[in-house]
């Protein structure tokens, strides 16, 4: 969460509407969360695990979905239990 965090920097810039390619072009180091988000999405799909926040982050990072749209969609999702058997 610190000001020097590469992942935070990418997230802030994506939130401002910048494209991932433009952000990465200016960075000297890798923001590991970019690739990790893709891996988490693939793993959750292969295991059939619903991960709405990760899915939406994937949409922002890898498909250019506006962060504001994602925030609204997550906030209006139907509420449900976090536990499997509730």
N, C-alpha and C positions, 0 to 999 in steps of 0.2 A: 504493500500500500504506500510505500515511500515514494518520494518524488523522483528517485533514481531507478525505480522499478521499470524494467523493460516492458513487462506485461501491462503494467498500469499505463505507461506511455502509449502503447498501442491502443488500449481500451479508450483512453481519453480522446485520442485522435479519431478513432472510429466513431465515437459518440459525437464528434464535431462534424461528421459526415465525410471525412477523408477516406480515400480508397486504401486498402491494405498495401497494394503494390507501391503506392507513393510513400506511405509511412515506412515500409521496410527499406525502400531505396535510400532514405535518410539516416537509417540506423547503422551503426558500426557493429552491433552485436545482435544475436538472435533473441527474439522473444519466444521462449519455449512453449508458451501457452498457445501459440498459433497452431503448431503441429499437434500438440497434445489435445486440443479441442477436436481436431479431425479424428484422432485415434479414439477418443472417448465416444464420439458419435458412432463410429464403426463398431466398437465393442458393445455399446448399449444396444444397437440394432441387432447384432449377432446373438446376444443373450436375451433379447426381448424385454429389456428393462426400459421403462419410460423415464426419461430424464429431460423434462421440458426446458429447464434453464440451459442445460448444455446444448440441447437441440437449437434453441434460439441463438445462443452464442455462435454456434456453427453457422447459422444463417447470416449473422452480422459479419463475421470474420471472412467466411469463404464464399458467400453469395451476395454480399453487399446490401443486405437488408438493412433499412434504417433502424438505428438503435431506438428511436422514439416509438416506432411501430412495434418492436419487440417488447418494450416495456408495457405498452398498452395491452398487447395480446396476453402477456403473462399475468397482468393484473385482473383481467376479466375471465380467466380460465375458471371452469367449474371447480369448486372446492371438493376435495376428496381426502380420505385418510392417507396418511403417510405409511401406515402399516398395511401389510398384505391381507390380514384377516379381519379387518374392521369393517 
